Structure formats: C-alpha cells, structure tokens
Amino acid sequence: MDIVPLTIKCAYMTFLFPFAYSEKNRQKISDILLNEGFSFFTLNNTSLEDAFYGDMTIIHEELAQFFYPFLEDKLFPNEMNNPDFIRFSKAFYTQGALHLQESQINYDYEVMSIDVTLCPFGNGIITVRTNITDQSHDLSDILNFIHYFRVLEAKLREEKGASHHFSFGHCSSTSELLFKYFIPYLKPFLLHQQDHSYEGLPFFEDERMFASAYLIAEEEAKIIPEHLFRLGQVDGRTPAGKPFISSTNPSYISNYVQEHAHTRWAPNSYIITSSQAQITITNRPFAKCTHSIQEFMGTHYYNLFIHYFYKMMLLKLSYEYSEIKWGKDKQVVNELIELITKFSARYYFEEVIVRTEGREIAQLLRKYFRINEHYVETKETLNSLYRTQEDQSDNRSNNLLFILTVFTVVSGIYGMNLVIEGWKDSSDFDSIGSYTLFEWVAFITALSGIGLSLVLVCFTAIKALQNTIRRFKKN
C-alpha cells in the first residue's frame, strides 16, 4: 500500500510519564524540586503564563473557567501543603537530537520544560514538553520521533536503536535522559523500579509514555483518513526507515477514524484519540493556530491530565485487589473500599468540563481509557470481595460461638464452678492421677478455656499491631 506523504511544518509534543511515590515523602519531594529550580504552579502567579511553553502564553484565567469549581480548587491549589494536585514546573529550552542507528536518521528537537505533579494517593505524573519547529518534516518522521521518544526502555526490535544526543552527553534511552540529566533527584523517590525497569508499575502500559501532540501541516494540505489512522496508531517508519502503516484495509481505516476522530473543525483540523496518543493536526496557517496551540498546552492538556489520572488510579486499584491473599486480607479489602470511596467522593466525576468542545474530547478520553468500565469493574469486584470476606468472617464467628457455647454448657453443668477441691489447699498436682471422670472434665475444660482465651487475646493484639504497622508504612 502506497503511503501518501504529508509535510508537517511545526510539531509541539507532550509526553506523560506516570509514577508512584510514598506519600510520607510528599513534602520532601516538594522541597527538593523547589531547590532544583522548579516553580510551584498556581493560577494566581501570572508570571508563569509564558514561562514553560516556548513562544506561547497560557492564560491562567482560561484554565480557571474550563473546569467546574468542585474540581478546579483541587487541580489548582494555592498552597503546597494541599493533599490534592500540586504541580512543579521548570523551563529547560535545551536542544538535542534523537539518532536512529539502523536507518541513520536524526531528529533535532527541543526539550522546552518539565512538570512534576504530585497527585493524591501516592500517584504522580511527569510531563515532558518538546517541539520540532526548526524545519519541515514528513508526517512519518514526526510519528517516528514520537514512537521512539515515548519508549522508556527499549525491549522490542522496533523500539531499539534510538539514542539521545545533547551538548552535556548522550544516552541510549528516554529513561536515562530524564533520570540522569534532567530530573535525577526524583529517581530515589520512585517506587515502581524493579531491577531498573518499570514493570512494577501497574498503570504503565508497555513501559511507554502517553503522547499528546499538535501538528501543523502545510497550508491547505489535504488530510486523508490514512493520515488520521497513522496518528492514532503512532505509525511512523519501519526500522529500515520506510513509512509504515499498521493496516492495509481501507474499510478498517475508515471505521477507525470515524470512531476515534473529533471532527468539530474538519476538514481543516482533527483530534485523534486512542489509548496511546491524542494528536491534533491542522492545515491552517500558523498565525491562525496560536489560540489552538494555547488550548493544546493549557485547557486540553488538563482535560487529558485529569482523565489520565482517573485511568492510573483505577488500574492501581485493580492491581492491588488482584494481589490480595484470598481469605486472609479482610482489612486490606476494607482499606481498598475506603480508598475507592474517597477517590469517588473527592475526585471522580462524570462531568468535569464546562465547555462543550472540552466535554466532547473528554468523552473520547473516557471511552479509550476505558474509565467507566474500569470504575464499574473495580467497585463490583471490591464489593464482591468484601461480601465473600464477610461470609468467611461469619463462618469463623459461628465456629467460635459454637466452641464458646460448649464451654458455657459444660460450665453450667458444674454450676458455673470448675474448681476442684484439691486445688483449694495446695498447688500440688500429684493427685491428678486420682481424679474422677468429672474432675478430669473440669480440669481439661478449665485449661483449654484459659488457653483459648490467651490465644484469642494474642491473635487480636497481633492483628491490630499488623494493621497499625501497615497503615504507618502506607502513610
């Protein structure tokens, strides 16, 4: 299948990197970021409106008017000690190049700025803003750059062979670029590293960042379904350097575009949303795109951000309940139910956007992040686990009640008095061998009753201590 070329004059790209951290380190991370030159982001600080976005200015007032008030005050708190979302941003404006060894292709690009946002419940998101605006490139090259940049640790053949080159050094992966050169001070706080990989993070799909981009094609260039399909699939080039598309069926491509495209401003602008990328493409002149680019970096970014957080949180809950030891972690189930209840009550809302266009894009994000399905599945599974744990707890209680009833009946037979006459005068147990049958019953009942009581007290104390220690470590 012949691939139709499309020239891209400017490309603004944003990559979202989710991570997990211990909530007890929240203040320590904040202090370190401030010491390293990051700025605490607030809407009141209008000096930050043009600090992190290249030649663009993001009007904070538009951000404030984009969300409903019940979410706005959580996304944009004025104090760092707030338990909600606190964002720290730093401008870098550093020039570098992505080199592909096999195809001998170089892509010059700029790292504009990096955000580190500490989210509730020990989640966080690193946002990396880049651009390619120095010269025109074919769409295949831009998608190829996005494909390789979003891979943190290359493991598949089609992901290997890329390296980043800067004036301060070069590295073989995006992960190394970030945590060796740009934000090395954050690495010790990441909880999901297992043998220097990211496999321990349940909401990190294929160890790739989520990509968002705004692409400006040549003026009045024809944007066809093939281009839009490749945007959603991030189909760039083969390792040999040839343009690539992951389908040759025109009907399949047409149906895909119909489902994934936001066509409000067609035929000049489209937004394609998938589980791996959300990309805007336009053929309007740059002068007429300024406001749209500002929306991409401002209101649309936060629309993506909050729904990406929803996805992270629900996948995290799904992972945690899948790790529960069956029948042994009732307290953990209770904590997970408490967690999703807090999440639902304070952060999770069906509608968060005020404007119509924002709602339409939000619906696409909810659909392809499968947020509603994850939410329903998580709640139903936790409720089912809770009911099962309750049934098992009831069975244990019934068994304990049966044992206690036996002791009560035996005690009643003896008139609530299990004292053997020989015990009153001496602690000498030499006479045990001469006990009568009823004295033996009394003796065994008394010792087993005392032992059972001690076991129950110790078990309850140990369980309470374990729960306290777990909560302490978690917090």
Secondary structure as UniProt FT lines:
FT   STRAND          7..20
FT   HELIX           23..25
FT   HELIX           26..35
FT   TURN            36..37
FT   STRAND          39..40
FT   TURN            43..44
FT   HELIX           46..48
FT   TURN            49..51
FT   TURN            54..55
FT   HELIX           60..66
FT   HELIX           69..75
FT   TURN            80..81
FT   STRAND          86..100
FT   TURN            101..104
FT   STRAND          105..118
FT   HELIX           120..122
FT   STRAND          123..132
FT   STRAND          137..138
FT   HELIX           139..149
FT   HELIX           157..159
FT   STRAND          162..166
FT   TURN            167..168
FT   STRAND          169..171
FT   HELIX           174..176
FT   HELIX           177..182
FT   HELIX           184..189
FT   TURN            195..196
FT   TURN            199..200
FT   TURN            202..203
FT   HELIX           205..207
FT   STRAND          210..217
FT   TURN            219..220
FT   HELIX           225..233
FT   TURN            239..240
FT   HELIX           250..260
FT   STRAND          261..262
FT   TURN            264..268
FT   STRAND          269..273
FT   STRAND          277..282
FT   HELIX           286..288
FT   HELIX           290..297
FT   HELIX           299..322
FT   TURN            326..328
FT   HELIX           330..346
FT   HELIX           356..368
FT   TURN            369..370
FT   HELIX           371..413
FT   TURN            414..416
FT   HELIX           422..425
FT   HELIX           430..434
FT   HELIX           437..474
//
